[in-house]
Amino acid sequence: MKKVSLIVFLSVLLISCRSKEVVTDSTSFSPVDYVNPLVGTLSKFTLSTGNTYPAIALPWGMNFWTPQTGDMGYGWTYCYTDDKIKGFKQTHQPSPWINDYGQFSLMPVTGAKKFLQNERGSWFSHKAETARPYYYSVYLADHDVKTEITPTERSAYFMFTFPESEDSYIVVDAFDNGSFIQIDEEHYTITGYTTKNSGGVPDNFRNYFVMKFDKPFVTAEVWSGDKIIEGKKEVKDNHVGAVLGFRTSKGEKIGVKVSSSFINEEQAWLNLEEIGSKDFNEVKGAARDAWNDVMNKVRVEGGTDEQLRTFYSCLYRSLLFPRKFYEIDKSGEPGGFTYFDVFLEAAQAGIKCYLWYGFMTLSVKEQLNAYILNGLRKNKIKGCACVELILEIIERNTIPCNPGILGSGILTANLSKDSNTILQDYSNLLVNMYQGAIYNGTNGTLYKEVIL
């Protein structure tokens, strides 16, 4: 049998910073409020000024959320010059060229029961739009509805403020390419899955979504294609969704807690526990704190407000990826697919494996070491080697500067004795090469640790 070498990369964020101290008190300074998520959205297929969209998310969150002005499946999901919003979707898109996967959306409407994307869309103005990494709101003029969103790592809390109307609706769109939706009127819930993707996914790919409403439905119908399916509460077809009807008084709010899982519906409900019993403002406050906790690790001084907005808007983008592509199971352990899972599976099959990982602080290094060693032990993987090269300037919890990542490791399995010897020799060579090295005035000296 021909042996195959598998190289898997596990990356940790690179954060650019200076070595000078913050001039403001980090306990009161809120860098996230300098961020403008709309920067870079003045883009389209023919001209890019960033190719971004406003990602409402937590740092490295598994799921992002964004207003959708483009058609379903169009890579430029939000364009600043568009004047209509067609939905608010869960997204995982890294760029318009790569496009999206596992997406679905919600959209409030009033009056006529419009559920198709080009019929339900509403005019909006940037003057009535607020975009922060931890919060998004916009007024939908055609429906007289205010939409608000605040995220957790895998879930989101939606709040819709309706006018007085006998015909208020929330449309759920599971997108095309094969989808399923089910209504539970007794518990005010929606479940289903989307298979929408742009390629590069396994054959059994599904993103299972769950939604919990805080108000009972007056009407509840499913749709497929361009038709309402009378008398049914679930449907599976190429492109399906649901229309949920309410009677609302002026200013009445309807909250919807939404989550999803790439594993199964049960895990999606577990992921929704990130919100639990918290109200909208509690989730919003926790999201804001999460961004500030990460952003305050970067220490800057001087500069105008405009320069700070530019800096922190760029830092926000660098903190979105790589995403946490795993989910927490009932026992509190990471579940689902990770690059380490690929390594473990390949190692068990006798394949030669190399796993690269990086870290920026000693505390993260310790967490990664414990995670790796525990995984090898639980899966009874033997015969591995693991070597780390670390910059001497690394600190326990803060990031003093960034001439690259501050530490990295290589984990191997099923390599020959000679191959492992070469790994050790090259590690020693790099340590010797970088003795006394200086990069932009920063000490670049390395040291080596053998983990296995």
N, C-alpha and C positions, 0 to 999 in steps of 0.2 A: 504494500500500500504506500502510495506516494505521500511523504510527509509535507505538511503545509505549515508555513510560518505565519502567524497572525500577529499583527502589530496593532495595538489599540491604544489610543491616546486619551488620557483623563486630564483635563486642563483645569487650572484654577486661575481666576481672574488676575489680569495684570493691571495694577492701579498706578497711574503716574502721579508723582507728588514731589514737593520740595522738602528739604530737610529743616526748614525754618518753622518756628512755633506759630500756632494759631494766635491771632491777635485778639480774637473774641473768645468769650467763655463758652466752651463746647457744650455746657449744660443748658445754655439758653439760646445759642446760635442754631438756626434752623436752615441748613444749606439746601434742603429739598425744596424750600419755598422760593429759591432762586431758579429752579429748573423750569424750563418751558418745553413740554413734550411736543409742541407743535413745530419746533425747529426742524427743518429738513422736510416738512410735508408739502412744500410748494414744488412738488415733483409730479412727473407723469412719464408715460412710456417714452415720449420723444425728447424729454429734457429732465435731467435730474439736478436737484439742489440738495440732495441728501438721501432720497428714497426711504424716508422714515414714515412711521405712523405714530400717533399718540398711544403708547403702551401704558395702560393703567395696570400696574403690577407691583409686586414686591421684588427686591433685589434677588436675582436668579430664580424667580418664581417659575413653577411648572407651567402655569396658565397665565396668559395675558388677556386683556380685554380692551376693545377699541371701538369707537364709532365707525360705521361703515358707510362711506359715500359712493364707493365703486360697486359694480355688479358682483354677484356671487362668483367667486373663482378668479376675479381680476386681481393681479398682484398689487396694484396701487390702490389699496383698500380705502385709504383716506387721502384726499387731495385738498389742499388748503383753498383752492379756487372753486371747488364744488360748493353748491348751495343747498344740496338736499342730503339728508341722512336716511339710509334705507334700513338700518338696523344697528344693534350693538352686539358685537360678536366676540366669542372667545377665539383667540388666535395664538398661533405658535410660530408665526412667520418671521424668519430672520432677514429676508430681503424680498423685494417684489420679483426678482429674477428666479429665486428658488421657490417662491410662492408659499402657500400655507398647507396645513394638514390638521385634521380633527376639529374643524370649525363648525359652529352653529351660532344662532343669533336670537335675540329678543327684540321686539319693537312694539311700543304702545301706539294705538290708533284710536280715534273717536269718529263717530258718525257712521258712515258706511263700513261694512265688514270687509276691509281690504287686507289681503294677506300676501299677494304677489309683490315682489321687491320693488317693481317700478310703479306700483299703484299705492303702496303703503308709505312711500317716502315722504318726508316733510322738509319744507324749507327751514333753514336755520341761519343765524347770524353769529359771527365770531364775537360780536358784542354781548351776546347772551350765552357765551360758552366759557367755561372755566376748566382748564386742563392742568392737573398736577399728577405726578407719578402715583400718588395715593388716592386721588379723587378726580372724578370727571363729572361735569354737569352741563346740560344744554337745554335750551327751550325749543321745543318743536312747534313752530308757529301754526302749521296746518292742522295740528291736533290739539293745540292749546295744552300741551303736556310738558312738564319738566322731568327730565331723566337724570338720575344720579347713580354713580357707580363707585364702589370702593372695594379693594381687593384683599385677599389673603394669598398665600402661596399657591393654592390650588382651587380656590373658590372666590366668589364675589357676592356682594350684597347690592342688589338693585333697589332703587326707590323711585317710583313713578308718582308724580303729583298731577292728578286729573282735574278737569273742570266738572261742573255739574252736568251730568249726561246720563241718559238711559242706555247709551250705546258706547260704553268704554270697553276697549279690548286690549289684550296683550297677545301678540302673535309670536309663536315659537317656530323657528325655521331650522330644520335639521339638515338642510342643504341636499344637493343631489349626489349622485354616484352610489346611491344605496343607503337608505336611512330607515329608522323605525321610531315611532312615538306612541306613548300610551298615557291616557288621562285617568287619574284616580280622583274622582269628584269628592269622595268621602273625606279624604285626607288633604285635599287641595294641593296635590302634587302632580308633576309631570316627569316621566322617565323616558329614556330612549337612547338611541345611539346615532352617530354620524360616521360615515366611512370616507367623507370627502378628503382628498389628498392630491398631491401633485407628483406622486411617484416616490419610489424608494422606501416603501413601507411593506411589511410582511403581508401575506395573503389574508390572514385573519385579522387585519387591522380594524379596530373600532375604538371610538372615543365615546364612552358611556356617560350620559349626562343625567343629572337629577335636579329638580327645581321644587322648592317648597314656598308656596304663597301664603301670605298672612290674612287672606280674605277668601271666603268661599266663592265659587264660580256661579254666576247666574245662568250662563250658557257655557258649554264646553264641546267643541267640535274638532275633529281631525280633518286634514286635507291632504290630497295627493295630486301632484301636478298643478293644475289650475282649477280643481274642483273640490268643494266640501263633500266629505263622505258622510251621508246622512245615517244616523242611527248607530254609528260605531264610535268607540272610544280608543281604538288603537288601529294603526295601519303600518304596513311595511311595504315600501315601494322604492322607486328610484329617487323621488324627491317628495318628502312628506313634512308635515308640521301640524300645529294646533292653533286654534283661535279660542281664547278664553274671554268670556264676556262678563262685565260687571256693571252695576248701577253705582254711580259715584256722585257725591256732593262736591261743591266747589272747594278746591284745595285738599281734597281727600287723597291720602297717600296709600299706595299699595306697595308693600315690600315683597321682594322675591330673593330668596337665598339660592344660589346656583353653584353647582360643582360638577366635576367630571372625573373620570378615571380611564386610563388606557388598559386596565385590568378587567374590571367587571362592574356591574351596577352596585353590588354590595360595597366595593371599595369606594365608589363615588359617594355613597352615603357616609362612609367613614371620613372621606376628605371634607365633606360638608361640616363635620364637627369642628373644623378650624374656626368656623363662625359660632357654632353652638347656640347659646342663649344670648349672645351679645347683641345689642342694638346697633343701628347703622352708625351712629356717632362713635361708639366704642370701637367698632371695626376700623373706621376711618382714622381715629386717633392712634390705634395700634399700628396701622400701616404707615402713618406719618413718622411715628417713632422708629419703626424698622428702617426706613430710609435714612433718617438722621443718625442712627447708630452706626451705619456703615459709612455714610458720607463724612461724618466727623472724624473718621480715622485719617482723613487726608488733611494736612495742615498747610494752609496758605496764608499769605498776608499781603497787604497792599491791594491795589487795583480799584477800579471804579465799580459801581453797581452793574454796569453793562458787562464789564469783564468777568465779574463773578457769575452773572447769569450765563455767559458763554461757557465758562469753565464748568459750572455745575450741571449745565444741560448736556455737555459732552460726557462728564463723569457718569451721569444717569444712564446714558446709552451704554457705556462700558460695563455697567453693573447689571444689565439685563441678561447677558449671556456669559458663560454657559448656563442653561436653565437646569433646575433640579429635576432631572428626568427620572424620578423615583417617587414612590408613594409609601406612606406609613401604614403598616398593617395593624391588626388587632393587638398584637403583642408589643407594639411601639417600635418595631424594627422596619428599616427600609425594605420595601417590596417592589416588585415589578422589574423593569429592565434598567440596568446600569452597565457602563462599560466594564466594571469589575465583574458583573455577572457573566459577560461574554468571556472574560479571561478565565474565570473559574470553570465554565462549561468546556472551553477549549482545552484547559489543563487536564481536566478529568478524561478527556478523549485522547490524551497523549500528544496533543499538538504543541509544537514549539511556540511559546508565547512571550511577548514583551509588552509590559504595561508601563507607560510613562505617566507620571503625575507631578504636579507642582504645588507649591504653597508659598504664602507670603509672611506667615508668622509661625513661631514655635508652637503656639497653642493649636493651630490648624494642623501642623505637622504631627503633633501627638494624636489628634483625632484621626487623621488618616492612617497612621501606624496602627492604632488600635483597631480600626475598621478592617484594614487589610489582614492583620494577624488573626482576628476573630473569624473572618471569612474563610481563610485558609484552614483554620482549625475545624470549623463547623463542617466544611466540605471535604475534610481529610486529604488535603492537597499536600504532598510532600515533595522534596527535591527542588524547592524554590530558592532563588537568590534575590536579595533586595539591597541596593546600594543607594545612598543619598549624598548629593553634593550640596553644601549649604554655604551661603555667604556669611562671613563673620559678623557683619553688621545687623543680622536678623535680630528682631526683638520678639518678646513673648506675645504681646497683644496689639502693638502698633506697627505701622509700616513707615520706617524712617525715610526711605527713598526707593526709587525703582529704576535700576539699570537693567531690568529684566525681571523675571521672577526671582525670589530670594532663596529659594531652595527647590530642588527637584529630585525625584527618585526614579529608578528603573527596577521593576519587579519582573522576574523571569521564571519560567517553568519549562521543564523537559529539555533544557539545554545540555549539551555535552560538557564534560569537565573542562575541555579546552576553551569552549565558548565563554564559560563563566570566568575562567582565568583571564581571558581577554577583557571582559567587562571590568574586572578589578584593576587590571593594568592600565586601562584607559582612564579609569577614575583617578588613579594615583598620578597619572601624567597630567590630567587637568588641574589637580590640586597643586602640583609643582609649577605648572605654567602660570597660574594666577597668584602665586605668592607675591605680595606687595603690589598687585595691580591697582591702578587708580582709574576710575571712570567718572569724568566730569567732577573731579574733586572728591569722589566717594571711594572708600576702600573696597576693592573688588576681590580680596583674599578669600579663598574657599577652604572649607574643611570637609572631611568625608566621614560618613557614619555607615557602618554595615548593620543593616536591620536583620537580615537573614544570611 
